[in-house]
């Protein structure tokens, strides 16, 4: 499976946070997230391992009881079922891999 960059295909998850699935396979899914400055992803947990990389901007991440200010080029890994959340300190873009595949992120 291949995907080329284009402006369509984003969906709003929360105010100021958009998500687009880029590619997926049998065991992993790669998603792109665009977060507007000031937007927040509330603390939550899910059964997916989540590995991310910050492409643009700055985020304050919370994973379990740790907080981290992510800058361009920083990466993270969130184990399954661990509380986590994010706050966009600047307009930001992140790419994240989920395993197993998040069926709720599969294209319709």
Backbone as a ProteinNet text record, in pm:
[ID]
protein_1_A
[PRIMARY]
XXXXXXXXXXXXXXXXXXXXXXXXXXXXXXXXXXXXXXXXXXXXXXXXXXXXXXXXXXXXXXXXXXXXXXXXXXXXXXXXXXXXXXXXXXXXXXXXXXXXXXXXXXXX
[TERTIARY]
85.4	0	89.2	52.9	122.9	21.7	69.5	-15.1	67.2	9	75.8	14.4	93	46.2	-58.4	-170.4	-275.1	-354.2	-422.7	-489.4	-621.1	-674.2	-803.8	-785.8	-896.5	-895.7	-884.6	-875.4	-867.8	-1007.7	-1014.8	-1141	-1110.4	-1206	-1186.4	-1222.5	-1121.9	-1144.7	-1201.5	-1142.8	-1180.5	-1157.5	-1212.8	-1186.3	-1035.5	-992.5	-851.5	-761.7	-817	-735	-793.4	-712.7	-753.4	-664.3	-723.3	-652.7	-676.4	-572.2	-584.1	-501.7	-562.7	-488.8	-415.4	-284.8	-203	-193.6	-150.4	-140.9	-165.5	-200.3	-219.1	-194	-161.8	-138.4	-214.7	-166.3	-232.8	-213.6	-97.2	-65.2	-41.5	-25.2	2.4	-78.5	-92.8	-162	-82.9	-57.5	14.3	-84.4	-91.8	-184.5	-107.4	-164.2	-109.9	-208.3	-156.4	-239.8	-195.2	-291.6	-266.4	-336.8	-260.7	-313.9	-292.5	-397	-387.6	-344.8	-267.1	-219.7	-337.1	-318.4	-419.4	-513.8	-512.6	-601.5	-546.9	-637.3	-597.2	-661.3	-583.6	-631.8	-643	-765.9	-782.7	-712.9	-678.2	-613.9	-709.4	-655.8	-734.1	-639.6	-693.1	-613.6	-687.8	-614.5	-673.6	-584.6	-633.7	-557.2	-451	-415	-317.2	-184.4	-73.2	57.1	66.2	124.9	125.5	265.2	326.9	460.4	451.5	507	491	619.8	610.2	722.5	665.9	726.1	678	746.9	666.4	714.8	723.9	629.9	621.9	563.2	608.8	548.4	604.3	524.2	558.8	434	451.6	343.2	388	297	321.5	249.3	326.8	271.6	271.3	168	162.9	146.2	236	229	244.3	138.1	140.1	158.7	260.2	284.8	399.5	441.8	549.8	495.6	556.3	524.5	650	630.9	743.7	702.8	789.8	764.6	835.2	757.2	812.6	834.4	950.2	987.1	1011.2	1022.7	1043	1157.6	1130	1229.9	1222	1144.8	1130.4	1031.6	1047.7	962.6	920.4	815.7	762.3	699.3	683.1	612	520.7	394.4	294.6	248.8	275.7	230.4	77.6	25.7	-118.6	-173.3	-292.4	-367.5	-303.7	-215.4	-153.8	-219.9	-258	-317.7	-220.5	-273.3	-190.2	-279	-217.2	-287.6	-187.1	-237.1	-146.9	-211	-125.2	-167.7	-75.9	-135	-55.2	-7.8	121.2	180.8	198.6	205.4	212.9	133.7	103	48	145.6	92.9	181.7	130.1	223.3	189.1	271.4	202.7	269.4	225	314.3	276.8	289.1	192.5	192.2	155	216.7	188.6	113	6.4	-74.3	-66.7	-54.3	-55.9	-131.5	-227.6	-275.5	-347.8	-393.2	-461.8	-585.6	-601	-721.3	-830.4	-928.9	-1037.3	-1115.7	-1121.9	-1193	-1119.5	-993.4	-916.7	-909.6	-964.8	-962.6	-1048.9	-1002.3	-1083.7	-1218.1	-1319.9	-1454.9	-1474.9
-117.9	0	123.2	220.6	348.6	460.2	574.9	691.7	813.5	903.7	1028.5	1141.4	1244.5	1357.8	1436.6	1462.9	1548	1607.3	1716.7	1791.8	1730.3	1635	1577.8	1457	1412	1290.9	1309.9	1434.2	1459.7	1457.8	1415.1	1424.6	1487.7	1565.8	1633.5	1538.2	1508.3	1422.5	1501.5	1617.5	1710.6	1850.2	1953.5	2088.7	2115.6	2152.9	2185.4	2066.7	1945	1824.9	1745	1730.1	1652.8	1530.4	1423.2	1296.4	1244.8	1186.2	1119.6	992.1	880.6	755.2	757.7	732	734.8	595.8	497	359.1	264.9	140.7	40.6	-96.4	-188.3	-326	-418.3	-539.4	-638.5	-609.4	-551.5	-533.9	-389.7	-297.6	-158.4	-61.8	60.2	167.8	295.8	372.9	499.3	613.4	703.1	816	947	1049.6	1184.6	1269.4	1350.4	1436.9	1581.5	1670.1	1813.4	1874.6	1943.3	2002.6	2152.9	2227.3	2372.9	2416.8	2525.6	2579.8	2595.1	2546.8	2556.3	2438.1	2351.7	2234.8	2132.5	2048.3	1950.3	1815.8	1713.1	1575.6	1531	1514.7	1479.1	1347.3	1332.9	1210.1	1093.1	987.4	868.2	749.4	632.3	510.8	423.8	339.1	246.5	123.2	16.8	-108.2	-113.1	2.4	6.5	60.9	-2.4	59.8	171.2	284	403.5	463	473	528.9	651.2	764.8	888	963.4	1058.5	1143.7	1281.9	1386.7	1522.2	1581.5	1613.5	1666.3	1818.5	1882	2028.3	2073.3	2187.3	2249.5	2201.1	2221.5	2178.1	2124.1	2015	1953.9	1929.2	1942.8	1895.4	1761.5	1655.5	1520.7	1471.5	1399.1	1328.5	1180.8	1100.3	954.4	897.2	835.3	788	905.8	901.4	1012.5	1102	1086.3	1167.8	1273.1	1393.3	1498.2	1530.8	1567.6	1593.6	1700.7	1799.3	1898.8	1852.9	1804.9	1752	1865.1	1860.7	1955.3	1876.9	1948	1883.8	1782.9	1661.5	1555.2	1463.2	1501.1	1415.2	1302.2	1192.6	1074.7	1019.2	935.3	877	742.5	664.9	537.4	527.2	497.7	486.6	341.3	272	133.2	124.7	11.3	-11.9	8.9	63.9	80.7	176	265.6	365.6	500.5	571.6	704.1	797.6	877.3	975.2	1085.5	1200.7	1314.2	1412	1517.2	1613.2	1751.1	1852.6	1991.8	2055.8	2119.3	2182.3	2319.9	2334.3	2462.1	2552.8	2493.5	2563.1	2478.4	2534.1	2449.7	2335.3	2213.5	2097.4	1991.3	1906.6	1787.9	1672.2	1560.2	1439	1321.4	1223.7	1097	990.7	898.1	794.6	660.1	557.8	419.9	354.1	283.4	210.7	61.5	-17.2	-162.9	-219.8	-309.6	-353.6	-240.4	-268.1	-168.9	-116.7	14.6	78.1	73.6	-7.2	-17	113.1	192.4	319.7	422.8	398	487.6	438.5	324	273.3	362.2	388.6	469.9	404.3	487.6	436.4	407.9
0	0	0	-81.9	-88.8	-68	-21.6	-7	-45.2	-121.3	-156	-75.6	-51.4	28.6	-49.1	15.2	-40.2	75.7	49.1	155.4	200.9	129.1	166.7	258.4	315.8	395.8	545.4	592.6	736.6	797.5	922	995.9	1131.3	1180.3	1308.6	1421.5	1505.3	1621.7	1737.7	1760.3	1867	1812.3	1875	1825.7	1814.3	1694.3	1671.2	1646.5	1642.5	1620.5	1504.8	1399.2	1283	1268.2	1214.5	1197.1	1056.2	997.8	868.3	871.4	837.1	824.7	692.3	697.5	576.6	513.6	591	542.4	659.5	626	730.5	670.5	760	719.9	812	823	907	1055.5	1092.8	1234.9	1278.5	1184	1220.8	1135.5	1188.5	1118.5	1142.8	1036.1	1045.7	1025	1123.2	1117	1130.7	1068.4	1075.6	1155.1	1246.5	1329.5	1312.3	1293	1286.4	1406.6	1490.5	1614	1609.2	1628.6	1632	1771.2	1776.8	1904.2	2001	2124.1	2228.2	2234.8	2133.2	2136.8	2235.5	2284.9	2385.6	2357.3	2377.8	2372.8	2517.7	2568.3	2709.2	2743.7	2869.6	2916.4	2893.2	2833.7	2801.4	2790.3	2773.3	2752.3	2651.8	2582.6	2486.1	2473.5	2412.1	2406.4	2296.7	2240	2130.9	2180	2139.8	2159.1	2055.4	2094.7	2009.9	2010.6	1893.6	1880	1789.6	1835.1	1759.8	1737.1	1642.3	1602.1	1570.5	1626.8	1603.5	1480.2	1379.2	1252.7	1256.6	1327.8	1329.9	1462.3	1513.9	1631.6	1764.5	1869.2	2005.4	2072.3	2148	2223.7	2366.3	2460.6	2596.9	2606.5	2626.3	2633.4	2776.7	2809.8	2938.3	2906.5	2959.4	2945	3085.1	3135.4	3273.3	3366.1	3452	3544.2	3496.3	3371.4	3316.4	3220.8	3224.7	3128.6	3050.4	2922.8	2833.8	2734.4	2711.6	2608.1	2481.1	2385.4	2260.6	2160.9	2097.1	1991.8	1863.2	1752	1622.6	1631.2	1584.9	1585.3	1705.5	1807.2	1925	1896.2	1968.3	1949.7	2085.1	2083.8	2207	2177.1	2282.8	2273.6	2395.4	2369.5	2475	2481.3	2590.8	2602.1	2600.5	2564.1	2565.9	2706.4	2715	2840.2	2940.4	2895.3	2983	2956.2	3063.2	3048.7	2978.3	2883.4	2813.1	2756	2729.8	2672.6	2614.7	2548.5	2484.9	2482.4	2480.1	2466	2362.3	2260.1	2153.9	2199.9	2217.5	2257.4	2136.3	2017	1888	1789.4	1673.1	1567.8	1547.9	1536.2	1533.2	1436.6	1393.7	1316.5	1371.6	1396.1	1444.6	1359.3	1345.9	1284.3	1391.9	1392.9	1495.8	1435.8	1490.4	1450.4	1564.7	1531.5	1629	1600.2	1706.8	1694.1	1812.7	1791	1660.2	1587.3	1465.9	1383	1455.2	1456.4	1512.4	1406.8	1428.6	1331.2	1319	1428.6	1421.9	1336.2	1300.6	1215	1070.6	1040	903.3	814.1	692	599.1	572.6	559.7	533.2	386.7
[MASK]
++++++++++++++++++++++++++++++++++++++++++++++++++++++++++++++++++++++++++++++++++++++++++++++++++++++++++++

